[in-house]
């Protein structure tokens, strides 16, 4: 395992790769805020990317926004490019952990993972792309284990609230938790809100490549996870939820696949009972349902053809009714936005036999936080990195490619998130 102390050979605890990208700039600010929480009270870090000028500008912006003029002189800059393996290797050799913010990961992620594994740096990303995440597990898990390197995917809004939320709900339930459904609701402030189009691009390419994901999954040769108690109810593609009093649709992100991978690992490694999981998102009233159906049908049609994909990529605002934009949200929009995950779990109370009858216990938990894409995601990513740095003995014994729920199940990550504005609670 790579030691958390920095040394002349590895001068930085953290290197933020893609620091000048839309999300990367907010990760820079979050690291600057939490710099005193590092080992021995000081986190040594650097920013990395293709353009020295852009990286200088990001440090300047962060220095101004946070009132920390010292950032410009104290934080080092590393020039590294996904297309130049030698530059990636040089970057990875200097870092204990690389925070990889360069997406879409299906195009730019693997060279960074490869460089981290080969050069002994841990890797944390914020990908919400199952094909990339599961591909990395298939291709690099053994090599990472041999090197003692932890490759941890989906450490942003996809999928720390959902994955750690299920782990938290299971840990809080007195007995055997059988199934959990989560309902995500997002609130925008008076200035509205939107998502940067990097996420939209990932969705476009992800849906277009659905067949490849299926064939990738077959290579794992996994048996279906055992079901404890009654099978989770299948919901329709649009339904009204009495729990959240909104029309609701299945959550289209990576959360269900990430949670399932975590549950498989926890079953195999710790003999934990796997929890069935259904993920849903609230969309509001009937007008939103009509809008979403229109966008959905258009999206499904266009994504099948290259000309359609080009249109979707070129005009995210038009095809998403303004939900995605090339400019991304303003700071004012971010300040007014928040998210809430409500988890509804059922299971068997202590002393009850899960093989007999229906579940007799219920639990409801919440994970709440600030704007999900560019406030909560940097918090989650940075706290995940600090957990790897500070709690090596609580991580799985060997390195490898992991989900958050698998790698952080025995750590204090949830306590860390609670202290930084992402709140876990039992209702």
PAKEBA-769034 format. One record per residue (C-alpha): x, y, z; residue in one letter; chain; residue number from 1. Coordinates in Angstrom, 1 decimal, decimal comma. Layout:
<sites>
SITE; X; Y; Z; A; A; NUM
...
</sites>
This chain:
<sites>
SITE; 0,0; 0,0; 0,0; X; A; 1
SITE; 1,3; 3,5; -0,8; X; A; 2
SITE; 2,1; 5,3; 2,4; X; A; 3
SITE; 0,1; 8,5; 3,2; X; A; 4
SITE; 3,3; 10,4; 4,0; X; A; 5
SITE; 4,6; 12,3; 1,1; X; A; 6
SITE; 8,3; 12,0; 0,3; X; A; 7
SITE; 10,8; 13,3; -2,2; X; A; 8
SITE; 9,7; 10,6; -4,7; X; A; 9
SITE; 6,0; 11,3; -4,1; X; A; 10
SITE; 5,7; 15,0; -3,1; X; A; 11
SITE; 1,9; 15,4; -3,3; X; A; 12
SITE; -0,9; 13,7; -1,3; X; A; 13
SITE; -3,4; 14,8; -4,0; X; A; 14
SITE; -3,0; 15,8; -7,7; X; A; 15
SITE; -6,2; 17,1; -9,3; X; A; 16
SITE; -6,1; 16,1; -13,0; X; A; 17
SITE; -8,4; 18,1; -15,2; X; A; 18
SITE; -8,3; 20,9; -12,7; X; A; 19
SITE; -9,3; 23,5; -15,4; X; A; 20
SITE; -12,4; 21,7; -16,5; X; A; 21
SITE; -15,9; 22,8; -15,4; X; A; 22
SITE; -16,0; 20,3; -12,4; X; A; 23
SITE; -12,3; 20,4; -11,8; X; A; 24
SITE; -12,3; 24,1; -10,9; X; A; 25
SITE; -14,8; 23,4; -8,0; X; A; 26
SITE; -12,7; 20,4; -6,9; X; A; 27
SITE; -9,7; 22,8; -6,7; X; A; 28
SITE; -11,7; 25,1; -4,4; X; A; 29
SITE; -12,9; 22,2; -2,2; X; A; 30
SITE; -9,3; 20,9; -1,8; X; A; 31
SITE; -8,2; 24,5; -0,9; X; A; 32
SITE; -10,9; 24,6; 1,8; X; A; 33
SITE; -10,0; 21,3; 3,3; X; A; 34
SITE; -6,2; 21,6; 3,1; X; A; 35
SITE; -5,8; 21,7; 6,9; X; A; 36
SITE; -7,4; 18,3; 7,2; X; A; 37
SITE; -4,5; 16,4; 5,6; X; A; 38
SITE; -2,0; 14,2; 7,3; X; A; 39
SITE; -0,1; 16,1; 10,0; X; A; 40
SITE; -2,4; 19,0; 9,5; X; A; 41
SITE; -1,4; 19,9; 6,0; X; A; 42
SITE; -2,4; 18,5; 2,6; X; A; 43
SITE; 0,3; 18,8; -0,1; X; A; 44
SITE; -1,4; 19,0; -3,5; X; A; 45
SITE; -1,0; 20,1; -7,1; X; A; 46
SITE; -3,1; 20,7; -10,1; X; A; 47
SITE; -2,6; 19,0; -13,5; X; A; 48
SITE; -3,9; 19,4; -17,0; X; A; 49
SITE; -3,0; 20,2; -20,6; X; A; 50
SITE; -2,6; 24,0; -20,4; X; A; 51
SITE; -0,4; 25,7; -17,9; X; A; 52
SITE; -2,1; 29,0; -18,6; X; A; 53
SITE; -5,6; 27,6; -17,8; X; A; 54
SITE; -4,4; 26,0; -14,6; X; A; 55
SITE; -2,8; 29,3; -13,5; X; A; 56
SITE; -6,1; 31,0; -14,2; X; A; 57
SITE; -8,1; 28,4; -12,1; X; A; 58
SITE; -5,7; 28,9; -9,2; X; A; 59
SITE; -6,1; 32,7; -9,6; X; A; 60
SITE; -9,9; 32,4; -9,6; X; A; 61
SITE; -9,9; 30,1; -6,6; X; A; 62
SITE; -7,5; 32,4; -4,7; X; A; 63
SITE; -9,8; 35,3; -5,3; X; A; 64
SITE; -13,0; 33,5; -4,5; X; A; 65
SITE; -11,7; 31,9; -1,3; X; A; 66
SITE; -9,6; 34,9; -0,2; X; A; 67
SITE; -6,5; 32,8; -0,2; X; A; 68
SITE; -3,9; 34,7; -2,3; X; A; 69
SITE; -1,2; 32,2; -1,3; X; A; 70
SITE; -2,8; 29,5; -3,6; X; A; 71
SITE; -1,1; 31,0; -6,6; X; A; 72
SITE; 2,4; 30,5; -5,2; X; A; 73
SITE; 1,9; 27,5; -3,0; X; A; 74
SITE; 0,1; 25,1; -5,3; X; A; 75
SITE; 2,3; 23,5; -8,0; X; A; 76
SITE; 1,2; 23,0; -11,6; X; A; 77
SITE; 1,9; 19,7; -13,5; X; A; 78
SITE; 1,4; 19,7; -17,3; X; A; 79
SITE; -0,1; 16,3; -18,3; X; A; 80
SITE; -2,2; 15,2; -21,3; X; A; 81
SITE; -4,4; 12,1; -21,7; X; A; 82
SITE; -2,9; 11,6; -25,2; X; A; 83
SITE; 0,7; 11,6; -23,8; X; A; 84
SITE; 1,3; 8,5; -21,6; X; A; 85
SITE; 4,7; 9,7; -20,5; X; A; 86
SITE; 3,3; 12,9; -19,1; X; A; 87
SITE; 0,6; 10,8; -17,2; X; A; 88
SITE; 3,2; 8,5; -15,8; X; A; 89
SITE; 5,3; 11,4; -14,6; X; A; 90
SITE; 2,2; 12,9; -12,9; X; A; 91
SITE; 1,2; 9,6; -11,2; X; A; 92
SITE; 4,7; 9,1; -9,9; X; A; 93
SITE; 4,4; 12,4; -7,9; X; A; 94
SITE; 1,0; 11,7; -6,4; X; A; 95
SITE; -0,3; 9,4; -3,6; X; A; 96
SITE; -3,8; 9,9; -5,0; X; A; 97
SITE; -4,9; 11,3; -8,4; X; A; 98
SITE; -8,3; 12,9; -8,4; X; A; 99
SITE; -9,4; 12,4; -12,1; X; A; 100
SITE; -11,9; 15,0; -13,3; X; A; 101
SITE; -11,4; 14,5; -17,0; X; A; 102
SITE; -14,6; 13,1; -18,8; X; A; 103
SITE; -16,4; 11,7; -20,6; X; A; 104
SITE; -14,5; 8,9; -19,0; X; A; 105
SITE; -15,3; 6,4; -21,7; X; A; 106
SITE; -13,0; 8,5; -24,0; X; A; 107
SITE; -10,4; 9,8; -21,5; X; A; 108
SITE; -10,6; 7,7; -18,4; X; A; 109
SITE; -8,6; 4,5; -19,1; X; A; 110
SITE; -5,2; 6,0; -19,8; X; A; 111
SITE; -5,3; 7,7; -16,4; X; A; 112
SITE; -6,3; 4,5; -14,6; X; A; 113
SITE; -3,6; 2,6; -16,4; X; A; 114
SITE; -1,0; 5,2; -15,5; X; A; 115
SITE; -2,1; 5,2; -11,9; X; A; 116
SITE; -1,9; 1,4; -11,6; X; A; 117
SITE; 1,5; 1,1; -13,3; X; A; 118
SITE; 3,0; 4,0; -11,2; X; A; 119
SITE; 1,5; 3,2; -7,8; X; A; 120
SITE; -0,9; 6,1; -7,4; X; A; 121
SITE; -4,5; 5,6; -6,1; X; A; 122
SITE; -7,2; 6,9; -8,4; X; A; 123
SITE; -10,5; 8,5; -7,6; X; A; 124
SITE; -13,0; 9,6; -10,2; X; A; 125
SITE; -16,6; 11,0; -10,4; X; A; 126
SITE; -17,8; 8,9; -13,3; X; A; 127
SITE; -21,4; 8,1; -13,7; X; A; 128
SITE; -20,7; 5,8; -16,7; X; A; 129
SITE; -21,3; 2,1; -16,0; X; A; 130
SITE; -19,5; 1,0; -19,1; X; A; 131
SITE; -16,3; 2,7; -18,0; X; A; 132
SITE; -16,6; 1,8; -14,3; X; A; 133
SITE; -17,2; -1,9; -15,0; X; A; 134
SITE; -14,7; -2,0; -17,8; X; A; 135
SITE; -12,0; -0,8; -15,4; X; A; 136
SITE; -12,9; -3,5; -12,9; X; A; 137
SITE; -12,7; -6,1; -15,6; X; A; 138
SITE; -9,4; -4,9; -17,0; X; A; 139
SITE; -7,4; -3,6; -14,0; X; A; 140
SITE; -8,7; -5,2; -10,8; X; A; 141
SITE; -6,0; -7,9; -10,6; X; A; 142
SITE; -3,2; -5,6; -11,5; X; A; 143
SITE; -4,3; -2,9; -9,0; X; A; 144
SITE; -4,6; -5,6; -6,3; X; A; 145
SITE; -1,0; -6,8; -7,0; X; A; 146
SITE; 0,3; -3,2; -6,8; X; A; 147
SITE; -1,7; -2,3; -3,7; X; A; 148
SITE; -3,5; 0,5; -5,6; X; A; 149
SITE; -7,1; 1,5; -4,9; X; A; 150
SITE; -9,1; 2,6; -8,0; X; A; 151
SITE; -12,3; 4,0; -6,7; X; A; 152
SITE; -15,0; 5,0; -9,3; X; A; 153
SITE; -18,2; 7,1; -9,0; X; A; 154
SITE; -17,1; 9,2; -6,0; X; A; 155
SITE; -19,3; 12,1; -6,9; X; A; 156
SITE; -23,0; 12,7; -6,8; X; A; 157
SITE; -23,0; 9,5; -8,8; X; A; 158
SITE; -22,9; 7,5; -6,6; X; A; 159
SITE; -21,8; 8,3; -3,1; X; A; 160
SITE; -25,2; 9,5; -1,7; X; A; 161
SITE; -26,9; 6,4; -3,2; X; A; 162
SITE; -24,2; 3,8; -2,5; X; A; 163
SITE; -23,3; 5,0; 1,0; X; A; 164
SITE; -27,0; 5,7; 1,7; X; A; 165
SITE; -27,8; 2,0; 1,2; X; A; 166
SITE; -24,8; 1,0; 3,3; X; A; 167
SITE; -26,0; 3,5; 6,0; X; A; 168
SITE; -29,6; 2,3; 5,9; X; A; 169
SITE; -28,4; -1,3; 6,3; X; A; 170
SITE; -26,2; -0,4; 9,2; X; A; 171
SITE; -29,0; 1,5; 11,0; X; A; 172
SITE; -31,6; -1,3; 10,6; X; A; 173
SITE; -31,9; -3,6; 13,6; X; A; 174
SITE; -32,1; -7,0; 11,8; X; A; 175
SITE; -31,8; -8,1; 8,2; X; A; 176
SITE; -32,5; -5,5; 5,6; X; A; 177
SITE; -34,1; -7,0; 2,5; X; A; 178
SITE; -34,8; -4,2; 0,1; X; A; 179
SITE; -34,4; -0,4; -0,3; X; A; 180
SITE; -36,0; 2,0; -2,7; X; A; 181
SITE; -34,5; 5,5; -3,0; X; A; 182
SITE; -36,3; 8,6; -4,3; X; A; 183
SITE; -34,2; 11,6; -5,4; X; A; 184
SITE; -35,6; 15,1; -5,4; X; A; 185
SITE; -33,7; 18,1; -6,5; X; A; 186
SITE; -34,7; 21,7; -5,6; X; A; 187
SITE; -33,7; 24,7; -7,6; X; A; 188
SITE; -33,6; 28,2; -6,1; X; A; 189
SITE; -35,2; 31,4; -7,6; X; A; 190
SITE; -32,5; 31,5; -10,3; X; A; 191
SITE; -33,3; 28,0; -11,5; X; A; 192
SITE; -30,6; 25,5; -12,2; X; A; 193
SITE; -29,0; 23,4; -14,9; X; A; 194
SITE; -26,2; 20,8; -15,4; X; A; 195
SITE; -23,1; 21,2; -17,5; X; A; 196
SITE; -23,3; 19,4; -20,8; X; A; 197
SITE; -20,4; 17,0; -19,9; X; A; 198
SITE; -23,0; 14,9; -18,1; X; A; 199
SITE; -25,3; 15,1; -21,1; X; A; 200
SITE; -22,5; 13,8; -23,4; X; A; 201
SITE; -21,9; 10,9; -21,1; X; A; 202
SITE; -25,6; 10,0; -21,3; X; A; 203
SITE; -25,8; 10,3; -25,1; X; A; 204
SITE; -22,8; 7,9; -25,6; X; A; 205
SITE; -23,9; 5,6; -22,8; X; A; 206
SITE; -27,4; 5,0; -24,3; X; A; 207
SITE; -25,9; 4,6; -27,8; X; A; 208
SITE; -23,5; 1,9; -26,4; X; A; 209
SITE; -26,1; -0,1; -24,4; X; A; 210
SITE; -25,3; -3,3; -26,2; X; A; 211
SITE; -21,5; -3,1; -25,4; X; A; 212
SITE; -22,4; -2,8; -21,7; X; A; 213
SITE; -24,4; -6,0; -21,8; X; A; 214
SITE; -21,6; -7,9; -23,5; X; A; 215
SITE; -19,1; -6,5; -21,0; X; A; 216
SITE; -21,2; -7,7; -18,1; X; A; 217
SITE; -21,4; -11,2; -19,5; X; A; 218
SITE; -17,6; -11,4; -19,2; X; A; 219
SITE; -17,9; -11,2; -15,4; X; A; 220
SITE; -19,9; -14,4; -15,4; X; A; 221
SITE; -21,7; -13,3; -12,2; X; A; 222
SITE; -24,5; -15,4; -10,8; X; A; 223
SITE; -27,7; -13,4; -9,8; X; A; 224
SITE; -27,5; -12,0; -6,3; X; A; 225
SITE; -29,6; -14,1; -3,9; X; A; 226
SITE; -32,9; -12,5; -2,8; X; A; 227
SITE; -33,7; -12,4; 0,9; X; A; 228
SITE; -37,4; -12,1; 1,7; X; A; 229
SITE; -40,0; -10,9; -0,8; X; A; 230
SITE; -38,7; -9,7; -4,2; X; A; 231
SITE; -38,5; -6,0; -4,8; X; A; 232
SITE; -41,6; -4,7; -6,6; X; A; 233
SITE; -41,1; -3,7; -10,2; X; A; 234
SITE; -42,4; -0,1; -10,8; X; A; 235
SITE; -43,7; 1,4; -14,1; X; A; 236
SITE; -41,7; 3,8; -16,2; X; A; 237
SITE; -43,8; 6,7; -14,7; X; A; 238
SITE; -45,8; 6,4; -11,5; X; A; 239
SITE; -47,1; 8,7; -8,7; X; A; 240
SITE; -45,2; 8,1; -5,5; X; A; 241
SITE; -47,3; 8,6; -2,3; X; A; 242
SITE; -44,1; 8,7; -0,3; X; A; 243
SITE; -42,8; 11,9; -2,0; X; A; 244
SITE; -46,1; 13,1; -3,5; X; A; 245
SITE; -44,7; 13,5; -7,0; X; A; 246
SITE; -44,6; 11,7; -10,3; X; A; 247
SITE; -41,6; 9,5; -10,4; X; A; 248
SITE; -39,4; 7,8; -13,0; X; A; 249
SITE; -36,6; 5,2; -12,7; X; A; 250
SITE; -33,3; 6,9; -12,0; X; A; 251
SITE; -31,3; 6,7; -15,3; X; A; 252
SITE; -27,8; 7,2; -13,8; X; A; 253
SITE; -25,2; 4,6; -12,6; X; A; 254
SITE; -26,6; 4,3; -9,0; X; A; 255
SITE; -28,4; 1,0; -9,5; X; A; 256
SITE; -25,4; -0,7; -11,1; X; A; 257
SITE; -22,9; 0,8; -8,5; X; A; 258
SITE; -25,0; -0,3; -5,5; X; A; 259
SITE; -25,4; -3,8; -7,0; X; A; 260
SITE; -21,6; -4,1; -7,4; X; A; 261
SITE; -21,1; -2,9; -3,8; X; A; 262
SITE; -23,7; -5,4; -2,5; X; A; 263
SITE; -22,0; -8,3; -4,4; X; A; 264
SITE; -18,6; -7,3; -2,9; X; A; 265
SITE; -20,0; -7,0; 0,7; X; A; 266
SITE; -21,7; -10,4; 0,3; X; A; 267
SITE; -18,5; -12,1; -1,0; X; A; 268
SITE; -16,1; -10,5; 1,3; X; A; 269
SITE; -18,1; -10,1; 4,6; X; A; 270
SITE; -21,0; -12,6; 4,1; X; A; 271
SITE; -23,4; -9,6; 4,3; X; A; 272
SITE; -26,9; -10,2; 3,1; X; A; 273
SITE; -27,2; -8,4; -0,2; X; A; 274
SITE; -29,8; -5,6; -0,3; X; A; 275
SITE; -32,2; -5,4; -3,3; X; A; 276
SITE; -32,2; -1,8; -4,6; X; A; 277
SITE; -34,5; 0,3; -6,8; X; A; 278
SITE; -33,6; 3,9; -7,6; X; A; 279
SITE; -36,1; 6,6; -8,6; X; A; 280
SITE; -36,2; 10,3; -9,2; X; A; 281
SITE; -39,1; 12,7; -8,5; X; A; 282
SITE; -40,0; 14,9; -11,5; X; A; 283
SITE; -42,9; 16,9; -10,1; X; A; 284
SITE; -46,3; 17,4; -11,6; X; A; 285
SITE; -48,1; 16,2; -14,8; X; A; 286
SITE; -46,7; 18,9; -17,1; X; A; 287
SITE; -43,2; 17,7; -16,3; X; A; 288
SITE; -44,3; 14,1; -17,1; X; A; 289
SITE; -45,5; 15,3; -20,6; X; A; 290
SITE; -42,2; 17,3; -21,1; X; A; 291
SITE; -40,1; 14,3; -20,1; X; A; 292
SITE; -42,0; 11,9; -22,3; X; A; 293
SITE; -41,5; 14,2; -25,3; X; A; 294
SITE; -37,7; 14,6; -24,5; X; A; 295
SITE; -37,4; 10,9; -23,9; X; A; 296
SITE; -38,9; 9,8; -27,2; X; A; 297
SITE; -36,9; 12,3; -29,1; X; A; 298
SITE; -33,7; 11,3; -27,3; X; A; 299
SITE; -34,3; 7,5; -27,8; X; A; 300
SITE; -34,9; 8,1; -31,6; X; A; 301
SITE; -31,9; 10,4; -32,1; X; A; 302
SITE; -29,3; 8,5; -30,0; X; A; 303
SITE; -29,5; 5,5; -32,4; X; A; 304
SITE; -28,0; 7,4; -35,3; X; A; 305
SITE; -24,7; 9,3; -35,6; X; A; 306
SITE; -26,4; 12,4; -37,1; X; A; 307
SITE; -28,8; 12,3; -34,1; X; A; 308
SITE; -26,1; 12,0; -31,6; X; A; 309
SITE; -24,3; 14,9; -33,2; X; A; 310
SITE; -27,4; 17,0; -32,9; X; A; 311
SITE; -27,9; 16,1; -29,3; X; A; 312
SITE; -24,3; 16,9; -28,4; X; A; 313
SITE; -24,4; 20,2; -30,4; X; A; 314
SITE; -27,7; 21,5; -28,9; X; A; 315
SITE; -28,0; 20,2; -25,3; X; A; 316
SITE; -30,2; 23,2; -24,2; X; A; 317
SITE; -32,7; 22,7; -27,0; X; A; 318
SITE; -33,1; 18,9; -26,5; X; A; 319
SITE; -33,2; 19,0; -22,7; X; A; 320
SITE; -35,5; 22,0; -22,3; X; A; 321
SITE; -32,6; 23,9; -20,7; X; A; 322
SITE; -31,8; 21,2; -18,1; X; A; 323
SITE; -28,3; 20,8; -19,6; X; A; 324
SITE; -26,2; 23,7; -20,9; X; A; 325
SITE; -22,7; 24,2; -22,4; X; A; 326
SITE; -22,1; 27,0; -19,9; X; A; 327
SITE; -23,2; 25,1; -16,8; X; A; 328
SITE; -24,9; 26,6; -13,8; X; A; 329
SITE; -24,0; 30,0; -12,4; X; A; 330
SITE; -22,7; 30,3; -8,8; X; A; 331
SITE; -26,0; 31,9; -7,9; X; A; 332
SITE; -27,9; 28,9; -9,3; X; A; 333
SITE; -25,7; 26,6; -7,3; X; A; 334
SITE; -26,2; 28,5; -4,1; X; A; 335
SITE; -30,0; 28,1; -4,4; X; A; 336
SITE; -30,0; 24,4; -5,3; X; A; 337
SITE; -30,1; 21,3; -3,1; X; A; 338
SITE; -30,8; 17,6; -3,2; X; A; 339
SITE; -32,5; 14,9; -1,1; X; A; 340
SITE; -32,4; 11,2; -1,3; X; A; 341
SITE; -35,1; 9,4; 0,7; X; A; 342
SITE; -34,5; 5,7; 1,3; X; A; 343
SITE; -37,4; 3,4; 2,2; X; A; 344
SITE; -36,1; 0,1; 3,5; X; A; 345
SITE; -38,0; -3,1; 4,5; X; A; 346
SITE; -36,5; -6,1; 6,3; X; A; 347
SITE; -36,8; -8,6; 9,1; X; A; 348
SITE; -36,3; -7,4; 12,7; X; A; 349
SITE; -33,8; -9,1; 14,9; X; A; 350
SITE; -34,8; -12,6; 15,8; X; A; 351
SITE; -37,1; -13,0; 12,7; X; A; 352
SITE; -36,4; -15,7; 10,1; X; A; 353
SITE; -36,1; -14,1; 6,7; X; A; 354
SITE; -37,1; -17,3; 5,0; X; A; 355
SITE; -40,5; -17,2; 6,8; X; A; 356
SITE; -43,2; -14,8; 5,6; X; A; 357
SITE; -43,1; -11,1; 4,6; X; A; 358
SITE; -40,7; -8,4; 6,0; X; A; 359
SITE; -41,9; -7,1; 9,4; X; A; 360
SITE; -39,7; -4,1; 9,8; X; A; 361
SITE; -39,4; -0,7; 8,0; X; A; 362
SITE; -36,8; 2,0; 8,0; X; A; 363
SITE; -36,6; 5,4; 6,4; X; A; 364
SITE; -33,3; 7,4; 6,1; X; A; 365
SITE; -32,3; 10,6; 4,3; X; A; 366
SITE; -29,2; 11,9; 2,6; X; A; 367
SITE; -29,5; 15,6; 2,0; X; A; 368
SITE; -27,0; 18,1; 0,7; X; A; 369
SITE; -26,2; 21,2; -1,4; X; A; 370
SITE; -26,3; 21,5; -5,2; X; A; 371
SITE; -25,5; 18,0; -6,5; X; A; 372
SITE; -23,2; 18,5; -9,5; X; A; 373
SITE; -20,6; 21,1; -8,5; X; A; 374
SITE; -21,0; 21,5; -4,7; X; A; 375
SITE; -21,8; 18,0; -3,4; X; A; 376
SITE; -19,7; 16,2; -5,9; X; A; 377
SITE; -16,4; 18,0; -5,0; X; A; 378
SITE; -17,2; 17,5; -1,3; X; A; 379
SITE; -17,8; 13,8; -1,8; X; A; 380
SITE; -14,7; 13,3; -4,0; X; A; 381
SITE; -12,4; 15,2; -1,6; X; A; 382
SITE; -13,7; 13,4; 1,5; X; A; 383
SITE; -13,3; 10,0; -0,3; X; A; 384
SITE; -9,7; 10,9; -1,1; X; A; 385
SITE; -9,0; 12,0; 2,5; X; A; 386
SITE; -10,6; 8,7; 3,8; X; A; 387
SITE; -8,2; 6,7; 1,6; X; A; 388
SITE; -5,3; 8,8; 2,9; X; A; 389
SITE; -6,1; 8,8; 6,5; X; A; 390
SITE; -7,7; 5,4; 7,1; X; A; 391
SITE; -5,6; 2,8; 5,2; X; A; 392
SITE; -6,3; 0,1; 7,8; X; A; 393
SITE; -10,1; 0,4; 7,4; X; A; 394
SITE; -9,9; -0,2; 3,6; X; A; 395
SITE; -10,1; -3,7; 2,0; X; A; 396
SITE; -6,9; -5,6; 2,7; X; A; 397
SITE; -5,9; -5,6; -1,0; X; A; 398
SITE; -5,9; -2,9; -3,6; X; A; 399
SITE; -8,2; -3,3; -6,6; X; A; 400
SITE; -11,0; -1,5; -8,5; X; A; 401
SITE; -13,8; -0,7; -6,1; X; A; 402
SITE; -17,2; 1,0; -5,7; X; A; 403
SITE; -17,6; 3,5; -2,8; X; A; 404
SITE; -19,8; 1,2; -0,8; X; A; 405
SITE; -17,2; -1,6; -1,1; X; A; 406
SITE; -14,1; 0,4; -0,3; X; A; 407
SITE; -15,6; 2,7; 2,4; X; A; 408
SITE; -18,0; 0,4; 4,2; X; A; 409
SITE; -15,7; 0,1; 7,3; X; A; 410
SITE; -14,4; 3,7; 7,3; X; A; 411
SITE; -15,7; 7,0; 8,8; X; A; 412
SITE; -16,6; 8,5; 5,3; X; A; 413
SITE; -20,2; 9,1; 6,4; X; A; 414
SITE; -19,1; 11,0; 9,5; X; A; 415
SITE; -16,7; 13,1; 7,3; X; A; 416
SITE; -19,5; 13,9; 4,9; X; A; 417
SITE; -21,9; 14,8; 7,7; X; A; 418
SITE; -19,3; 17,4; 8,9; X; A; 419
SITE; -19,1; 18,9; 5,4; X; A; 420
SITE; -22,7; 19,4; 4,5; X; A; 421
SITE; -23,9; 16,1; 3,1; X; A; 422
SITE; -26,1; 14,8; 5,9; X; A; 423
SITE; -27,1; 11,2; 6,6; X; A; 424
SITE; -30,0; 10,7; 9,1; X; A; 425
SITE; -32,7; 8,2; 10,2; X; A; 426
SITE; -36,3; 9,5; 10,1; X; A; 427
</sites>
